[in-house]
């Protein structure tokens, strides 16, 4: 039997939960880092062999930092019905939105910590990573919720959506800073495509209706496939409501968005790692453990920029870099606004000596790679502003790095201004942390 890549080596699940206190720190944790770093990922229980990476049970790995100390580490499964085998579809064919894997992301909004998986309701967690239960915004969330909501840094509103292979394909929600859903809207014209992420600008919401669409014949348990026949589009919807303006684009798929914003000419810009058909189908082999899978989950996504011009109704697409990357992040104070810097994980296969953290400078068009070393695989780098920050990159990047040789992991704290400098601090973790997905810094 072919070994599943998401169950072996760097991605091998851990078999249990543990708690450790007073972790060893090399260097000095900046005193303003007072809060919790949580990172989600797929970690099936022992004996469970999911047919797709994305179907493994969600597990949160968390660290509590305060007063220059790493007070604790703990890892906990998100205790959902799916953890004990409950299916997404009930016997009558209806969806059980509580049967979540809850393994993609974890965020905080309005005082609630939410573990997310896009086919289901969020699951609320405590600050100590105990599971509270499914959360539906007081009954107002009646669809699934994306794992990539966007909090507007100016208004404090949380923008998110639910998508479905059956109509209505796309429902857009806005929750206020207090967590109360203010409005929802069915987005007319959207199709049955895989909408993992989206973007917001000051005046628009940006929708990705592209080349990977629902296909019930897909047998991996995630029923989506690349389609050469589907018309790929990107849409912009006024945040005030109204109709979507759709722009035709070349065949492609974006799982993750770096950022979106409006330029000085009123054009809408959206950036992120773009898959072509070959890259998507190569990555899919890794995600399902098919013969010929690549060495990493990324089959070849390359950073692209789309410029959508409402005045002429056309989109321009540009490849920004030839390095294979994923898990883009920015200083979230710039969500929806023009950002100069973004960060990503660079993967093997791009002509590099292993993986590392990449920093893009959108003003100069240059990038800087901070290699993490042979056999040392970093995860998504989360930006945290420094106290009294005066520039966009004045802050820190937090990333969990796994070391294949020692089967150990550590949390690195990097200077976001100079990512090639030695780490400001490294927190030694009490166990190997499997490669995962997305996380957040939750400030006290």
Secondary structure, DSSP 8 states (H G I E B T S, - for coil): ----GGGSGGG---SS--EEES--EEE---TT--EEEEEEEE---TT---SSGGGS-EEEEEEEEETTEEEEEEEEE---GGGGT--SB-TTS-B-TT-----SEEEEETTEEEEE-TTS-EEEE-TT--EEEEE-TTTT--S---S--EE-TTT--EEEEEE-SSSS-EEEEEE-TTS-EEEEEE-TT--SB-----EE-SSEEEEEE-SEEE-TT--SSS-EEE-SSS--EEEEEETT---EEEEE--S-EES---EEEE-TTS-EEEEEEEE-HHHHHHHHHHHHT-TT--SSS-S--EEEEEEEETTTTEEEEEEEEEEEEEEEE--GGGTTS--SEEEEEE-TTSSSSS-EEEEEETTTTEEEEEE--TTEEE---EEEE-TT--STT-EEEEEEEEETTTTEEEEEEEETT-TTS--SEEEE-SS-------EEEEE-
